Amino acid sequence: MLDWLKRGSGDTKVPAREMFIGGAWSAASNEKTFATDNSTTGDTIAQVADATADDVTAAIDAATKAQPDWAALPPAARAGLFHRAAALFVERQQDFVDMLVAETGSGFGKAMFECSLVPLALAEAAGLTTREIGEIYPSQVPGKINRTLRSPAGVVGAISPWNFPLYLSLRGFIYALALGNTAVLKPSEDSPLSGGLMLAELFNDAGFPAGVFNVVTTSRDGAAMVGNAFVDDKRIAVMSFTGSTRVGQLLATACAKAFKPIVLELGGKNSMIVRKDADLDRAVDLAFFGSFLHQGQICMSCDKVLVDRSIYDAFVEKLVAKTVNFVPTNPDEQTCVVGPIINTRQLRRIEAMVDSAVKAGAKAECGGKAQGPFYTATVLTRVTPEMDVWTDEVFGPVTTVTPFDSEDEAIAMANDTPYGLSASVVTGDVLHGELLAERIHAGMVHINDSTVHDEPHCPFSGIGASGGGGKWGPKGAIEAFTTQRWISTQRQPHPLPF
């Protein structure tokens, strides 16, 4: 296996990492590279190939060529490769953890949590190879048989983000592969190693045929070029995108014009409703976890905690008391909870949103400051709907706590957002919590748990500005990455009207 973290052989040379196209490692056709840096120290980890349009075309060529033979493999053969990849991943897990820490500022706990999902997802993909792909329907016509048949869509173009780069990259293509499609992945420019090239090596070593899985890497300047190529190339049958709502909207618009399906998982403005009968300490723990895991850089992060007024003061006191104990820490330390922000651009955005809210009357009960590459864990109160922190996704270690006087008011505040990804209800009455959950406009609602929750076999998706076009997970993948056909057979002649 390549040593992904070490520099050159004992010197200060930064290693170059090539793309993976058609089963081979290759430099960009113009030999250009871009740097992927340690998000804490700023040191360059590697120079990575910066793909050209010709490179993207070559990857699509390779995937197109490989797809028929891959789809023709017996299901057991495809499944065996996923099981092999899972076994190899377990052997190499520490390498992935180390890269997540270095490249994205993941704390050890977050990196381990992300890695724990990978074998589960690979097992789900293996099982998907033998799932039912057809149905029989009755007919109103005597002697007619109606059946449906699903076949692979073809080549999938996947674009993944930097915050959970390993798992979200994997989720973007493995179920499509299991169903007989091939894929071209473009990982984020902030995580090309942990979100792409290390996966390419894993799948190659597991024995996946050349061209089945391809990875093209680009700098930030080249990201739009890849997205446009995926939209414009008719050989890309389906797109898979996880990222910002703004970019997802642009891609969805372009795909609509091209009559090309796209599966989207975008941003979120996720609420936790804490009822007066909740276990207060447990509610605080759940709010803290949902708000500050990976510095709040998760689409499911808890941005709005809505608390019954009767317990509001006690809740705020306990949440602040817990939060101030978790100061920003280098993610190399296993005790790290709040690590660095991914880049300076995002750090400045968080800083501006909080400063604007405080200037407009919000109160920072704790935190509210940038410290080098970090932003301190921040709890805001006195937030109003006119403030950006109420309406916009922060994507940082910032949460707001707001009291409510009635459950109708809590539901209205939770639904006061164009997003609709995740939510949670914390209560001592589980049945009542389920009734409340049904009133929240979100694709996923968790009772007595955090807003941050995922299980690879469950349908993961949002509504509104949080995405759509399909569900992540095995069952949703069948809908998203296969083409259904209706085939009828008339087994005996029937009378015609003329």
Buried (B, 14 or more C-beta within 10 A) or exposed (E): EEEBBEBEEEEEEBBEBBBBBBBEBBBBBEEBBBBBBBBBEEEBBBBBBBBBEEBBBBBBBBBBBBBEEBBEBEBEEBBBBBBBBBEBBEEBBEBBBBBBBBBBBBBBBBBBBBBEBBBBBBBBBBBBBEBEBEEEEEEEEEEBBBEBEBBBBBBBBBBBBBBBBBBBBBBBBBBBBBBBBBBBBBBBBBBBBBBBBBBBBBBBEBEBBBBBBBBBBBBEEBBEBBBBBBBEBEBBBBBBBBBBBEBBBBBBEBBEEBEBBBBBBBBBBBBBBBBEBBBBEEBBBBBBBBBBBBBBBBBBBBBBBBBBEEBBEEBBEBBBEBBBEBEBBBBBEEEBBBBBBBBEEBBEBBBEBBBEBBEBEBEBBBBBBBEEBBBBBBBBBBBEEEBBBBBBBBBBBBBBBBBBEEBEBBBEBBBBBBBBBBBBBBBEBEEBBEEBBEBBBBBBBBBBBBBBBBEBBBBBBBBBBBBBBBBBBBBBBBBBBBEEEEEEEEEEEEEEEE
